[in-house]
Amino acid sequence: MATEGGTKAVVAALLANSGIAITKFVAFALTGASSMLAEAVHSVADAGNQVLLLVGGRRARRKATPEHPFGYGRVRYVFAFIVSIVLFSLGGVFALYEAYHKYEEVHAGHPNELLESKWWWVPIVVLVAAIIMESFSLRTAVVESNHVRKGRSWVQFVRRAKSPELPVILLEDIGALLGLVFALIGVGLALITDNAYWDVAGTAAIGVLLVVIAVILAIEMSSLLIGEGAAAENVEKILAAATASDDIGRVIHLRTLYTGPEELLVAAKLAVRTDQTGEQIAAAINGAEERIRAALPEARHIFLEPDIDRAAAPTPEPS
């Protein structure tokens, strides 16, 4: 299931980011490199986000209540939206602030801890090791995503996925890898050129990257929170299943809405024949519901209304 794959990817990312965050903080304490601090806070934010996703997944499994008759599936969207806020504030904005703070220090001529530290090699080792660990986390997310991507491009997958965990982890891991590369370039060039402005530039690049990813996540999760309908291919499955019997003329109106990542609400008005009895109409509606559920198992809530197809009915001639 997509949920199980998402949980596996979240746990893998949580373990990787927790270990990476500790090593980055140690590297920052030894060298004072601003890009290392930005990356350490970034890893803390990512680890916290993965905890949020796990909590959201657990809370979403609660049973439906009279107050929430369609269950708590959309809680996962709420927690994924909170993830975007955390990534923006704790990750991106902090990195930009740290870049500005370090720029002010360098511009004022203060001694730079990274360039004067005897532990100058530590950030390089830590960043290379972090890139390796983060690559394994990204690989897990890619493998699990491929199980549910169904031939779509990666952009389409992120934009159309109804389960938020895998797209969030994918974007976080991609951002983490790029951030590590930016930090490695910044620290490396600062050490090679003896110019601390490169460290500042690497930190700023990390901040901009995280802000962009956070905005993308916020846009996608807000769309899911507002409510998205079924994809075009699933709408076609519903229409075909509903009209697969002669008892149903056509689908007059159809509305769909995801009440959770794997829970689709289907509401439709179906045209029935005028010569049918009440029992026959009820049997036709029940048959349509069974066919829709078989064609699209995620259609958990189905509400079908019978009606006369007035568009097809002959217009009475004026007397």
Buried (B, 14 or more C-beta within 10 A) or exposed (E): EBBEBBBBBBBBBBBBBBBBBBBBBBBBEBBBBBBBBBBBBBBBBBBBBBBBBBBBBEEBEEEEEEEBEBBBBBBBBBBBBBBBBBBBBBBBBBBBEBBBBBBEBBEEEEEBBBBEBEBBEBBBEBBEBBBEBBBEBBEBBBEBBEEBBEEBEEEEBBBBBBBBBBBBBBBBBBBBBBBBBBBBBBBBBBBEEEBBBBBBBBBBBBBBBBBBBBBBBBEBBEEBBEEBBBBEEBBEBBBEBBBBEEBBBEBBEBEBBBBBBBBBBBBBBBBBBEEBEEEEBEBBBEBBBEBBBEBBEBBBBBEBEBEEBEEEEEEEEEE
